[in-house]
Amino acid sequence: MGTEGHTAIMHRARAPSLLKGEVARHCIHCEERADWMQRVCSRCGAQLLKECPRCHCLVEMDTTFCVACRHGFPLPPPPKATVHMWHPDEEVVHQKSDTDKACTEMKEGDRPWGSP
């Protein structure tokens, strides 16, 4: 029984990391691969880990609870949308001193092409 059984066990122990269930970490900004305990991205400098204020355990940036002490992290505010409206004659309309005339011009601009 010598080394043959031992060799088979060694080959199983060297299985690729993806077969073991390990997941590669990447920077959320530039997609650079990062080591498990790397705190900042080596390419762009973005923060990869944050520290729990209660137990000082390092956790992923998108974590909502600490994996060690279950301390909750506040969720970031949702991104705000900014809407910019453009009108080809915007400068002209806003410079008019006659507000009635400006309103009429705005309404005319909203009509479909070819309509009276």
N, CA, C and O atoms as a GROMACS GRO file, in nm:
protein
  464
    1MET      N    1   0.082  -0.117   0.000
    1MET     CA    2   0.000   0.000   0.000
    1MET      C    3   0.087   0.124   0.000
    1MET      O    4   0.026   0.227  -0.028
    2GLY      N    5   0.198   0.135   0.022
    2GLY     CA    6   0.300   0.238   0.017
    2GLY      C    7   0.253   0.379  -0.015
    2GLY      O    8   0.173   0.437   0.058
    3THR      N    9   0.305   0.435  -0.127
    3THR     CA   10   0.283   0.576  -0.156
    3THR      C   11   0.170   0.601  -0.255
    3THR      O   12   0.133   0.716  -0.277
    4GLU      N   13   0.114   0.496  -0.317
    4GLU     CA   14   0.010   0.517  -0.417
    4GLU      C   15  -0.114   0.583  -0.357
    4GLU      O   16  -0.166   0.678  -0.416
    5GLY      N   17  -0.162   0.538  -0.244
    5GLY     CA   18  -0.277   0.598  -0.178
    5GLY      C   19  -0.249   0.741  -0.133
    5GLY      O   20  -0.336   0.827  -0.141
    6HIS      N   21  -0.128   0.765  -0.087
    6HIS     CA   22  -0.088   0.898  -0.042
    6HIS      C   23  -0.082   0.996  -0.160
    6HIS      O   24  -0.119   1.112  -0.145
    7THR      N   25  -0.036   0.951  -0.277
    7THR     CA   26  -0.029   1.036  -0.396
    7THR      C   27  -0.168   1.078  -0.440
    7THR      O   28  -0.188   1.194  -0.478
    8ALA      N   29  -0.265   0.988  -0.437
    8ALA     CA   30  -0.401   1.021  -0.477
    8ALA      C   31  -0.460   1.128  -0.384
    8ALA      O   32  -0.531   1.218  -0.429
    9ILE      N   33  -0.431   1.117  -0.257
    9ILE     CA   34  -0.480   1.217  -0.162
    9ILE      C   35  -0.415   1.352  -0.189
    9ILE      O   36  -0.482   1.455  -0.180
   10MET      N   37  -0.287   1.353  -0.221
   10MET     CA   38  -0.216   1.478  -0.250
   10MET      C   39  -0.275   1.546  -0.373
   10MET      O   40  -0.288   1.669  -0.374
   11HIS      N   41  -0.310   1.470  -0.476
   11HIS     CA   42  -0.368   1.529  -0.597
   11HIS      C   43  -0.504   1.592  -0.566
   11HIS      O   44  -0.536   1.698  -0.620
   12ARG      N   45  -0.583   1.528  -0.482
   12ARG     CA   46  -0.712   1.586  -0.445
   12ARG      C   47  -0.694   1.715  -0.365
   12ARG      O   48  -0.773   1.808  -0.378
   13ALA      N   49  -0.590   1.720  -0.284
   13ALA     CA   50  -0.565   1.839  -0.203
   13ALA      C   51  -0.521   1.957  -0.290
   13ALA      O   52  -0.536   2.072  -0.249
   14ARG      N   53  -0.468   1.931  -0.408
   14ARG     CA   54  -0.422   2.037  -0.497
   14ARG      C   55  -0.528   2.077  -0.599
   14ARG      O   56  -0.494   2.132  -0.704
   15ALA      N   57  -0.653   2.052  -0.572
   15ALA     CA   58  -0.760   2.089  -0.665
   15ALA      C   59  -0.759   2.240  -0.688
   15ALA      O   60  -0.722   2.316  -0.599
   16PRO      N   61  -0.798   2.283  -0.808
   16PRO     CA   62  -0.802   2.427  -0.835
   16PRO      C   63  -0.890   2.500  -0.734
   16PRO      O   64  -0.989   2.445  -0.684
   17SER      N   65  -0.854   2.623  -0.704
   17SER     CA   66  -0.923   2.698  -0.599
   17SER      C   67  -1.070   2.720  -0.631
   17SER      O   68  -1.152   2.728  -0.540
   18LEU      N   69  -1.107   2.729  -0.760
   18LEU     CA   70  -1.247   2.749  -0.794
   18LEU      C   71  -1.331   2.627  -0.758
   18LEU      O   72  -1.450   2.640  -0.730
   19LEU      N   73  -1.270   2.508  -0.761
   19LEU     CA   74  -1.343   2.388  -0.722
   19LEU      C   75  -1.363   2.381  -0.571
   19LEU      O   76  -1.452   2.311  -0.524
   20LYS      N   77  -1.282   2.453  -0.496
   20LYS     CA   78  -1.295   2.455  -0.351
   20LYS      C   79  -1.400   2.555  -0.305
   20LYS      O   80  -1.429   2.563  -0.185
   21GLY      N   81  -1.456   2.631  -0.396
   21GLY     CA   82  -1.557   2.729  -0.358
   21GLY      C   83  -1.501   2.866  -0.327
   21GLY      O   84  -1.574   2.951  -0.277
   22GLU      N   85  -1.373   2.890  -0.356
   22GLU     CA   86  -1.316   3.022  -0.330
   22GLU      C   87  -1.358   3.119  -0.439
   22GLU      O   88  -1.371   3.081  -0.556
   23VAL      N   89  -1.379   3.242  -0.401
   23VAL     CA   90  -1.421   3.345  -0.496
   23VAL      C   91  -1.313   3.452  -0.501
   23VAL      O   92  -1.263   3.497  -0.398
   24ALA      N   93  -1.279   3.493  -0.622
   24ALA     CA   94  -1.179   3.599  -0.638
   24ALA      C   95  -1.243   3.734  -0.607
   24ALA      O   96  -1.357   3.759  -0.644
   25ARG      N   97  -1.168   3.821  -0.540
   25ARG     CA   98  -1.214   3.957  -0.511
   25ARG      C   99  -1.164   4.050  -0.618
   25ARG      O  100  -1.053   4.035  -0.669
   26HIS      N  101  -1.246   4.148  -0.651
   26HIS     CA  102  -1.209   4.249  -0.749
   26HIS      C  103  -1.250   4.386  -0.698
   26HIS      O  104  -1.345   4.400  -0.621
   27CYS      N  105  -1.177   4.488  -0.741
   27CYS     CA  106  -1.209   4.626  -0.706
   27CYS      C  107  -1.341   4.663  -0.772
   27CYS      O  108  -1.364   4.632  -0.889
   28ILE      N  109  -1.429   4.730  -0.697
   28ILE     CA  110  -1.559   4.767  -0.753
   28ILE      C  111  -1.548   4.884  -0.850
   28ILE      O  112  -1.643   4.912  -0.923
   29HIS      N  113  -1.433   4.952  -0.852
   29HIS     CA  114  -1.417   5.067  -0.941
   29HIS      C  115  -1.346   5.032  -1.072
   29HIS      O  116  -1.391   5.071  -1.179
   30CYS      N  117  -1.235   4.956  -1.062
   30CYS     CA  118  -1.156   4.930  -1.184
   30CYS      C  119  -1.147   4.781  -1.220
   30CYS      O  120  -1.083   4.747  -1.319
   31GLU      N  121  -1.210   4.693  -1.141
   31GLU     CA  122  -1.212   4.548  -1.166
   31GLU      C  123  -1.076   4.480  -1.151
   31GLU      O  124  -1.059   4.367  -1.198
   32GLU      N  125  -0.979   4.544  -1.088
   32GLU     CA  126  -0.848   4.483  -1.062
   32GLU      C  127  -0.865   4.372  -0.960
   32GLU      O  128  -0.936   4.389  -0.861
   33ARG      N  129  -0.800   4.258  -0.982
   33ARG     CA  130  -0.806   4.147  -0.886
   33ARG      C  131  -0.734   4.189  -0.758
   33ARG      O  132  -0.628   4.252  -0.764
   34ALA      N  133  -0.791   4.154  -0.643
   34ALA     CA  134  -0.734   4.195  -0.514
   34ALA      C  135  -0.718   4.074  -0.423
   34ALA      O  136  -0.799   3.982  -0.426
   35ASP      N  137  -0.613   4.076  -0.341
   35ASP     CA  138  -0.593   3.972  -0.241
   35ASP      C  139  -0.697   3.987  -0.131
   35ASP      O  140  -0.759   4.092  -0.117
   36TRP      N  141  -0.716   3.881  -0.053
   36TRP     CA  142  -0.823   3.877   0.045
   36TRP      C  143  -0.812   3.988   0.150
   36TRP      O  144  -0.913   4.051   0.182
   37MET      N  145  -0.694   4.014   0.204
   37MET     CA  146  -0.679   4.114   0.310
   37MET      C  147  -0.628   4.249   0.259
   37MET      O  148  -0.589   4.334   0.338
   38GLN      N  149  -0.627   4.268   0.131
   38GLN     CA  150  -0.582   4.394   0.073
   38GLN      C  151  -0.685   4.502   0.104
   38GLN      O  152  -0.803   4.486   0.072
   39ARG      N  153  -0.643   4.613   0.166
   39ARG     CA  154  -0.736   4.718   0.209
   39ARG      C  155  -0.766   4.820   0.100
   39ARG      O  156  -0.875   4.877   0.097
   40VAL      N  157  -0.670   4.844   0.011
   40VAL     CA  158  -0.691   4.938  -0.099
   40VAL      C  159  -0.649   4.873  -0.230
   40VAL      O  160  -0.565   4.783  -0.232
   41CYS      N  161  -0.708   4.917  -0.339
   41CYS     CA  162  -0.678   4.864  -0.472
   41CYS      C  163  -0.538   4.908  -0.514
   41CYS      O  164  -0.502   5.024  -0.497
   42SER      N  165  -0.460   4.815  -0.568
   42SER     CA  166  -0.324   4.847  -0.611
   42SER      C  167  -0.323   4.928  -0.740
   42SER      O  168  -0.222   4.991  -0.771
   43ARG      N  169  -0.431   4.926  -0.815
   43ARG     CA  170  -0.436   5.001  -0.941
   43ARG      C  171  -0.492   5.142  -0.921
   43ARG      O  172  -0.428   5.240  -0.962
   44CYS      N  173  -0.610   5.154  -0.860
   44CYS     CA  174  -0.676   5.286  -0.852
   44CYS      C  175  -0.677   5.347  -0.712
   44CYS      O  176  -0.712   5.464  -0.698
   45GLY      N  177  -0.639   5.271  -0.610
   45GLY     CA  178  -0.634   5.325  -0.474
   45GLY      C  179  -0.766   5.328  -0.401
   45GLY      O  180  -0.775   5.384  -0.292
   46ALA      N  181  -0.871   5.269  -0.459
   46ALA     CA  182  -1.003   5.269  -0.394
   46ALA      C  183  -0.999   5.179  -0.271
   46ALA      O  184  -0.929   5.078  -0.269
   47GLN      N  185  -1.075   5.215  -0.169
   47GLN     CA  186  -1.082   5.137  -0.046
   47GLN      C  187  -1.158   5.007  -0.074
   47GLN      O  188  -1.266   5.010  -0.134
   48LEU      N  189  -1.102   4.893  -0.030
   48LEU     CA  190  -1.164   4.762  -0.054
   48LEU      C  191  -1.229   4.703   0.071
   48LEU      O  192  -1.325   4.628   0.061
   49LEU      N  193  -1.177   4.738   0.188
   49LEU     CA  194  -1.229   4.686   0.314
   49LEU      C  195  -1.259   4.802   0.408
   49LEU      O  196  -1.196   4.908   0.401
   50LYS      N  197  -1.356   4.781   0.496
   50LYS     CA  198  -1.383   4.880   0.600
   50LYS      C  199  -1.377   4.809   0.735
   50LYS      O  200  -1.391   4.687   0.743
   51GLU      N  201  -1.355   4.887   0.839
   51GLU     CA  202  -1.340   4.833   0.973
   51GLU      C  203  -1.469   4.852   1.052
   51GLU      O  204  -1.527   4.961   1.052
   52CYS      N  205  -1.511   4.748   1.119
   52CYS     CA  206  -1.629   4.757   1.204
   52CYS      C  207  -1.596   4.848   1.323
   52CYS      O  208  -1.496   4.826   1.391
   53PRO      N  209  -1.680   4.949   1.351
   53PRO     CA  210  -1.650   5.039   1.463
   53PRO      C  211  -1.666   4.972   1.600
   53PRO      O  212  -1.611   5.020   1.699
   54ARG      N  213  -1.739   4.861   1.606
   54ARG     CA  214  -1.761   4.793   1.734
   54ARG      C  215  -1.649   4.695   1.767
   54ARG      O  216  -1.591   4.701   1.876
   55CYS      N  217  -1.617   4.602   1.674
   55CYS     CA  218  -1.519   4.497   1.705
   55CYS      C  219  -1.389   4.509   1.626
   55CYS      O  220  -1.296   4.431   1.648
   56HIS      N  221  -1.380   4.604   1.534
   56HIS     CA  222  -1.261   4.632   1.454
   56HIS      C  223  -1.226   4.521   1.356
   56HIS      O  224  -1.111   4.510   1.312
   57CYS      N  225  -1.322   4.439   1.322
   57CYS     CA  226  -1.302   4.334   1.221
   57CYS      C  227  -1.308   4.400   1.083
   57CYS      O  228  -1.387   4.492   1.062
   58LEU      N  229  -1.225   4.354   0.989
   58LEU     CA  230  -1.228   4.407   0.852
   58LEU      C  231  -1.335   4.334   0.772
   58LEU      O  232  -1.339   4.210   0.771
   59VAL      N  233  -1.421   4.409   0.706
   59VAL     CA  234  -1.529   4.351   0.626
   59VAL      C  235  -1.532   4.417   0.488
   59VAL      O  236  -1.472   4.522   0.467
   60GLU      N  237  -1.602   4.353   0.395
   60GLU     CA  238  -1.616   4.407   0.260
   60GLU      C  239  -1.689   4.541   0.262
   60GLU      O  240  -1.767   4.568   0.354
   61MET      N  241  -1.664   4.625   0.163
   61MET     CA  242  -1.723   4.758   0.157
   61MET      C  243  -1.876   4.754   0.145
   61MET      O  244  -1.944   4.841   0.199
   62ASP      N  245  -1.930   4.654   0.074
   62ASP     CA  246  -2.074   4.650   0.052
   62ASP      C  247  -2.150   4.570   0.158
   62ASP      O  248  -2.269   4.542   0.142
   63THR      N  249  -2.082   4.532   0.266
   63THR     CA  250  -2.144   4.456   0.374
   63THR      C  251  -2.238   4.545   0.455
   63THR      O  252  -2.203   4.659   0.487
   64THR      N  253  -2.355   4.494   0.489
   64THR     CA  254  -2.449   4.571   0.570
   64THR      C  255  -2.442   4.533   0.718
   64THR      O  256  -2.490   4.608   0.803
   65PHE      N  257  -2.383   4.416   0.750
   65PHE     CA  258  -2.365   4.373   0.888
   65PHE      C  259  -2.225   4.316   0.904
   65PHE      O  260  -2.173   4.252   0.813
   66CYS      N  261  -2.164   4.338   1.020
   66CYS     CA  262  -2.033   4.281   1.050
   66CYS      C  263  -2.048   4.130   1.065
   66CYS      O  264  -2.141   4.082   1.130
   67VAL      N  265  -1.956   4.054   1.005
   67VAL     CA  266  -1.963   3.908   1.011
   67VAL      C  267  -1.921   3.856   1.148
   67VAL      O  268  -1.951   3.741   1.181
   68ALA      N  269  -1.851   3.936   1.228
   68ALA     CA  270  -1.805   3.891   1.358
   68ALA      C  271  -1.902   3.925   1.471
   68ALA      O  272  -1.934   3.840   1.554
   69CYS      N  273  -1.951   4.050   1.474
   69CYS     CA  274  -2.035   4.091   1.588
   69CYS      C  275  -2.177   4.130   1.548
   69CYS      O  276  -2.258   4.165   1.634
   70ARG      N  277  -2.210   4.124   1.420
   70ARG     CA  278  -2.343   4.154   1.365
   70ARG      C  279  -2.383   4.301   1.380
   70ARG      O  280  -2.501   4.334   1.375
   71HIS      N  281  -2.284   4.386   1.397
   71HIS     CA  282  -2.312   4.531   1.403
   71HIS      C  283  -2.361   4.576   1.265
   71HIS      O  284  -2.301   4.542   1.164
   72GLY      N  285  -2.468   4.652   1.262
   72GLY     CA  286  -2.524   4.699   1.135
   72GLY      C  287  -2.456   4.826   1.087
   72GLY      O  288  -2.430   4.917   1.165
   73PHE      N  289  -2.427   4.830   0.958
   73PHE     CA  290  -2.369   4.949   0.896
   73PHE      C  291  -2.481   5.027   0.829
   73PHE      O  292  -2.569   4.967   0.766
   74PRO      N  293  -2.480   5.159   0.841
   74PRO     CA  294  -2.585   5.237   0.775
   74PRO      C  295  -2.572   5.224   0.623
   74PRO      O  296  -2.462   5.224   0.569
   75LEU      N  297  -2.685   5.215   0.558
   75LEU     CA  298  -2.684   5.207   0.412
   75LEU      C  299  -2.654   5.345   0.355
   75LEU      O  300  -2.702   5.445   0.407
   76PRO      N  301  -2.575   5.351   0.248
   76PRO     CA  302  -2.549   5.480   0.186
   76PRO      C  303  -2.677   5.534   0.123
   76PRO      O  304  -2.763   5.457   0.082
   77PRO      N  305  -2.689   5.665   0.115
   77PRO     CA  306  -2.810   5.720   0.052
   77PRO      C  307  -2.814   5.682  -0.095
   77PRO      O  308  -2.710   5.671  -0.160
   78PRO      N  309  -2.933   5.661  -0.149
   78PRO     CA  310  -2.942   5.625  -0.291
   78PRO      C  311  -2.891   5.739  -0.377
   78PRO      O  312  -2.902   5.856  -0.339
   79PRO      N  313  -2.836   5.707  -0.493
   79PRO     CA  314  -2.787   5.814  -0.580
   79PRO      C  315  -2.902   5.902  -0.626
   79PRO      O  316  -3.011   5.854  -0.655
   80LYS      N  317  -2.876   6.032  -0.631
   80LYS     CA  318  -2.979   6.126  -0.673
   80LYS      C  319  -2.967   6.149  -0.823
   80LYS      O  320  -2.858   6.161  -0.878
   81ALA      N  321  -3.080   6.154  -0.886
   81ALA     CA  322  -3.083   6.180  -1.030
   81ALA      C  323  -3.100   6.330  -1.052
   81ALA      O  324  -3.180   6.395  -0.986
   82THR      N  325  -3.024   6.382  -1.145
   82THR     CA  326  -3.036   6.522  -1.183
   82THR      C  327  -3.086   6.526  -1.326
   82THR      O  328  -3.029   6.464  -1.415
   83VAL      N  329  -3.193   6.599  -1.346
   83VAL     CA  330  -3.251   6.609  -1.480
   83VAL      C  331  -3.222   6.748  -1.534
   83VAL      O  332  -3.255   6.849  -1.472
   84HIS      N  333  -3.160   6.752  -1.650
   84HIS     CA  334  -3.132   6.877  -1.718
   84HIS      C  335  -3.222   6.884  -1.840
   84HIS      O  336  -3.219   6.796  -1.925
   85MET      N  337  -3.302   6.988  -1.847
   85MET     CA  338  -3.390   7.006  -1.963
   85MET      C  339  -3.325   7.106  -2.057
   85MET      O  340  -3.269   7.207  -2.013
   86TRP      N  341  -3.334   7.078  -2.183
   86TRP     CA  342  -3.272   7.164  -2.282
   86TRP      C  343  -3.376   7.213  -2.379
   86TRP      O  344  -3.464   7.137  -2.422
   87HIS      N  345  -3.368   7.337  -2.413
   87HIS     CA  346  -3.456   7.397  -2.512
   87HIS      C  347  -3.367   7.478  -2.605
   87HIS      O  348  -3.281   7.552  -2.558
   88PRO      N  349  -3.386   7.465  -2.738
   88PRO     CA  350  -3.294   7.533  -2.830
   88PRO      C  351  -3.295   7.684  -2.816
   88PRO      O  352  -3.192   7.748  -2.839
   89ASP      N  353  -3.406   7.743  -2.778
   89ASP     CA  354  -3.414   7.889  -2.765
   89ASP      C  355  -3.417   7.932  -2.619
   89ASP      O  356  -3.472   8.037  -2.586
   90GLU      N  357  -3.359   7.850  -2.531
   90GLU     CA  358  -3.367   7.876  -2.388
   90GLU      C  359  -3.312   8.014  -2.351
   90GLU      O  360  -3.376   8.086  -2.274
   91GLU      N  361  -3.197   8.051  -2.404
   91GLU     CA  362  -3.138   8.180  -2.370
   91GLU      C  363  -3.228   8.295  -2.415
   91GLU      O  364  -3.246   8.393  -2.343
   92VAL      N  365  -3.284   8.282  -2.533
   92VAL     CA  366  -3.371   8.387  -2.586
   92VAL      C  367  -3.496   8.400  -2.502
   92VAL      O  368  -3.538   8.512  -2.470
   93VAL      N  369  -3.557   8.288  -2.464
   93VAL     CA  370  -3.682   8.291  -2.387
   93VAL      C  371  -3.658   8.355  -2.250
   93VAL      O  372  -3.740   8.434  -2.204
   94HIS      N  373  -3.546   8.322  -2.184
   94HIS     CA  374  -3.521   8.375  -2.050
   94HIS      C  375  -3.479   8.521  -2.052
   94HIS      O  376  -3.484   8.588  -1.949
   95GLN      N  377  -3.438   8.571  -2.166
   95GLN     CA  378  -3.398   8.711  -2.174
   95GLN      C  379  -3.515   8.803  -2.210
   95GLN      O  380  -3.500   8.925  -2.205
   96LYS      N  381  -3.627   8.747  -2.245
   96LYS     CA  382  -3.743   8.829  -2.283
   96LYS      C  383  -3.796   8.902  -2.160
   96LYS      O  384  -3.807   8.843  -2.053
   97SER      N  385  -3.827   9.026  -2.177
   97SER     CA  386  -3.885   9.101  -2.066
   97SER      C  387  -4.036   9.083  -2.062
   97SER      O  388  -4.098   9.099  -1.956
   98ASP      N  389  -4.095   9.050  -2.174
   98ASP     CA  390  -4.240   9.029  -2.181
   98ASP      C  391  -4.268   8.882  -2.151
   98ASP      O  392  -4.247   8.797  -2.237
   99THR      N  393  -4.315   8.851  -2.031
   99THR     CA  394  -4.337   8.712  -1.991
   99THR      C  395  -4.446   8.644  -2.072
   99THR      O  396  -4.438   8.524  -2.098
  100ASP      N  397  -4.549   8.718  -2.112
  100ASP     CA  398  -4.655   8.658  -2.193
  100ASP      C  399  -4.600   8.611  -2.326
  100ASP      O  400  -4.634   8.502  -2.373
  101LYS      N  401  -4.516   8.693  -2.388
  101LYS     CA  402  -4.458   8.657  -2.516
  101LYS      C  403  -4.366   8.535  -2.499
  101LYS      O  404  -4.363   8.446  -2.585
  102ALA      N  405  -4.292   8.532  -2.391
  102ALA     CA  406  -4.203   8.419  -2.366
  102ALA      C  407  -4.283   8.290  -2.348
  102ALA      O  408  -4.244   8.186  -2.400
  103CYS      N  409  -4.395   8.296  -2.276
  103CYS     CA  410  -4.480   8.178  -2.256
  103CYS      C  411  -4.539   8.131  -2.388
  103CYS      O  412  -4.547   8.011  -2.413
  104THR      N  413  -4.580   8.225  -2.473
  104THR     CA  414  -4.634   8.189  -2.604
  104THR      C  415  -4.528   8.119  -2.688
  104THR      O  416  -4.558   8.019  -2.753
  105GLU      N  417  -4.405   8.169  -2.686
  105GLU     CA  418  -4.297   8.107  -2.762
  105GLU      C  419  -4.267   7.967  -2.710
  105GLU      O  420  -4.238   7.877  -2.789
  106MET      N  421  -4.275   7.948  -2.579
  106MET     CA  422  -4.252   7.816  -2.522
  106MET      C  423  -4.360   7.718  -2.567
  106MET      O  424  -4.329   7.603  -2.600
  107LYS      N  425  -4.486   7.762  -2.569
  107LYS     CA  426  -4.596   7.675  -2.612
  107LYS      C  427  -4.583   7.641  -2.759
  107LYS      O  428  -4.610   7.528  -2.799
  108GLU      N  429  -4.541   7.737  -2.841
  108GLU     CA  430  -4.523   7.712  -2.984
  108GLU      C  431  -4.412   7.610  -3.007
  108GLU      O  432  -4.419   7.530  -3.100
  109GLY      N  433  -4.312   7.613  -2.924
  109GLY     CA  434  -4.202   7.518  -2.937
  109GLY      C  435  -4.242   7.376  -2.902
  109GLY      O  436  -4.178   7.281  -2.947
  110ASP      N  437  -4.347   7.359  -2.824
  110ASP     CA  438  -4.394   7.226  -2.783
  110ASP      C  439  -4.486   7.161  -2.885
  110ASP      O  440  -4.514   7.042  -2.875
  111ARG      N  441  -4.534   7.237  -2.984
  111ARG     CA  442  -4.625   7.182  -3.085
  111ARG      C  443  -4.550   7.092  -3.182
  111ARG      O  444  -4.432   7.115  -3.209
  112PRO      N  445  -4.617   6.988  -3.236
  112PRO     CA  446  -4.554   6.903  -3.337
  112PRO      C  447  -4.527   6.981  -3.465
  112PRO      O  448  -4.594   7.080  -3.494
  113TRP      N  449  -4.429   6.936  -3.540
  113TRP     CA  450  -4.393   7.001  -3.666
  113TRP      C  451  -4.510   7.001  -3.763
  113TRP      O  452  -4.583   6.903  -3.773
  114GLY      N  453  -4.528   7.110  -3.833
  114GLY     CA  454  -4.631   7.120  -3.935
  114GLY      C  455  -4.768   7.155  -3.884
  114GLY      O  456  -4.860   7.174  -3.964
  115SER      N  457  -4.787   7.165  -3.753
  115SER     CA  458  -4.920   7.201  -3.701
  115SER      C  459  -4.928   7.354  -3.690
  115SER      O  460  -4.829   7.420  -3.660
  116PRO      N  461  -5.049   7.410  -3.714
  116PRO     CA  462  -5.063   7.557  -3.710
  116PRO      C  463  -5.057   7.612  -3.570
  116PRO      O  464  -5.068   7.733  -3.550
   0.00000   0.00000   0.00000
